[in-house]
Amino acid sequence: MSMSVDRVEIPDGWQQGRGAFGGLVLATMLRAIERAESDGARVTRTVTGDLCGPVMPGAADVEVRTLRRGNNQSNFAATLTQEGSILAAATAVLSPARLSDARADVPRYAPAPPPPTRPWRELPPLEVGPPLGPVFAQHYEYRSAATSPFARTGEPLTDGFVRERVPPARLDAPALVARLDAWWPTLFAFTGAPRPIATISFTAQILVDPASLPPDEPLRYRARMEALHEGFFVELRELWHGDRVVALNQQTFAILR
């Protein structure tokens, strides 16, 4: 089992509450994992993370362990620590394509795309930030397909478009992980008001090569709540480019108060 340690800097201005936005923390660990993979054909297929405590702006250490390196799959584990405390952990699976899309004996399948909505350019950007929104939201552009992001619809659903305000040179798996976590929870549409929420667990699947997507265009975002009990709820989140599903995420939240 090999191991490496990256010294990283958690930037200020990316907070969600006391600590850094969970999508940034997970993306930071995934970037360290991808740097540990020497085979460029092995790309991120899935990443699972637990956010154990608030990650503060400043220096942090990301330790990456290669759990196993097989003929066609690499399994990694990473932890992020500050001042000796583990504040986040993640595992990831990296692999080359298993089959060509041209294989006639294995049909392709994708879920039905989201219902049609107005083109993203016709939807006004939302101003999301303090005091109702988190600090990190200043780095993203949100366009909601609903009449209001906090309209009390009685249904725990959200729909819209999201992208970075400063487009990256190219999209990669860490950027998609951050976009999956950037939107507000479906609970807000269910209750009609924001409230303190924390992500405690996150599992994402990357289904499309991120580099094949235009980095300056938003992706369609859709989410629904699956269950809510004892102050914890689970969402299924999706990113789409046209009629292609790009990434999926099952995310567990805790209602803080």
C-alpha positions, 0 to 999 in steps of 0.5 A: 500500500503506497501513501502520499501527503499533499499540503493544500491551502483552503481558501478564504471566501468559500465558507458555508457556515463556520467551515469550508463548503463541502463541495470544495473539501471533497473536490480538494481530496479528489484532486489529490487522489487523481494526482496519485494515479499515474495512468491517465486512462484511469479516470474517476468513476465514483467518489464517496465522502464523509464530512466529519467537522468544519474545515477552516481556511488555511493549511491542511494535509491530504493523505492519500493511500492506494488501497489496491491497484488491479489490472483495470481499477485503482481504489484510493482513500484520502483523509483531510486533517488540520491541526492533527484532526481528521475533518473529512474522508473520501474513497474513490474508484478510478478506472478506464472504460470497460466497454466501447459504446460501439459494442452491440451486445451491451445496449446503452441506457440513460434515464429520461431527461428532465422536463423541458424548461426555458433555455438557461440564457432566458432565466435570470441569474439569482443573487445567492449570498449572505445573509440568506445564502452561504458565502461560497455561493459568490463563486457560482451562478445559479439560474432557477427553473422555479418561480422562486428558489424558496417558493413553498411548493409542498414538494421537495424538488429543485431544478435549474442551471449552475456553473462557476462565475469564473469558468475553468479552462476545462471541466474535471471530476472535482469540478463536477463534484463541487457543482453537485454540492453547490445547490441549496437543499430541496428542504428549502422548497419543501418548507419555504425557507432556508435553515442551517443544514450540513452535508454529512455523507456524499456519493457521486458517480461521474458518467461522462468525461468532464473534459468533453463538456463546454466549461463555460456553460452551465449544467442542468441541475435537478434534485429530489428528496427521497426521505426525511426522518429524525433531522436527517434527509437524503437527496438524489441529485443530477447534472445534465448536459442536454439529454445526457446525464453527466453525474449523479449524487446521493447526499445525506444532510443533517438539519442543525436546528 
